[in-house]
Amino acid sequence: MPLPGGHYSQAVEANALVFVSGILPSAAAVDALADGFDAQCISVFDQAEKMLRAAGCGFGDVVQCTAFLVGVEHWAAFNALYAGVFGQHKPARAVVPLPALHFGNLIEVQLVARKPA
């Protein structure tokens, strides 16, 4: 996982919950200005899966997701990719359209998961 670019933890566990900080596409995997929204979204979910696994969780343990998208026009693509990742599992979710994100990225995702017993 890329190291945080600021003064924060990538994830924090508290009271059997795992709070995953906002995940941007990996600069090592995606050229934010050239590869487009789908590639960025896939990169974010790949990183999220690694972070959840490291905490002993998976996508089925996610209870809440907040996604920040640059432009409402990416909503349908995000929804399709998200559904592919989560399958029948439907955590609470908010999708927030924004005018811009760091480094020209088009998506950032933040998650909360419950630790399996």
Disulfide bonds with the S-S distance in Angstrom:
none
